[in-house]
Amino acid sequence: PEEGFRPSILDATKRHKLQHRELFLTREYETYEVSLIRGRCLVTLLCEEENPNDYLNRLNMFFYSLVFDPTQRTLVEETGEIRVGPKYQAVIPDLLPEGESDLPSDNDPVMGHLMWQPDCLVTSQ
């Protein structure tokens, strides 16, 4: 099987059918009478690693990748984004000289009072 979600591997008819399987998620809720429910379906977040035929070969399987925000009237991606570039990179501090530590010492007042040591016996204090 082909790797990755590539609708381009499908013929025009299958691409058209795949477009009919896409839904848009919204954070709004609506209530309907149970008599209006006609059946059951599976809706899943689009997985880029899947083959598009996986969605077409299963009856009543749908996917979504975009979320509709009704207040701003926008469609945004559901998945997080990866930001690339120098302004999104972590700043790595310089390496400390041999023997120097940036950890606080045991008697540093910022560290508080030592209450327990693993090699001590338990006492009632």
Beta strands, then each sheet from edge to edge (+ up, - down):
strand 1: 22-26
strand 2: 42-45
strand 3: 61-69
strand 4: 74-77
sheet 1: 1+ 3+ 2+
sheet 2: 1+ 3+ 4-
end
